């Protein structure tokens, strides 16, 4: 039975695309934390904006209402975690 050699050719463009996809995957992996923070910031801004708009009717500056909303939500989250583990705050 004669032995047949199998060969295949990879073009430079195909090799370039493989390297490019590999670099893209590496870049997304390295910047994933930034994307998570950006997504969290967008969610936080969409939650705070209606409350800040409502408080502007009463001449409360937007920065004060945003700080109040975020700090109040953070305090509630800390207290709920503490209550879960029976820690007195």
Buried (B, 14 or more C-beta within 10 A) or exposed (E): EEEEEEEEEEEEEEEEEEEEEEEEEEEEEEEEEEEEEEEEEEEBEEEBBEBBEEBEEEEEEEEEBBEBBEEEEEEEEEEEEEEEEEEEE
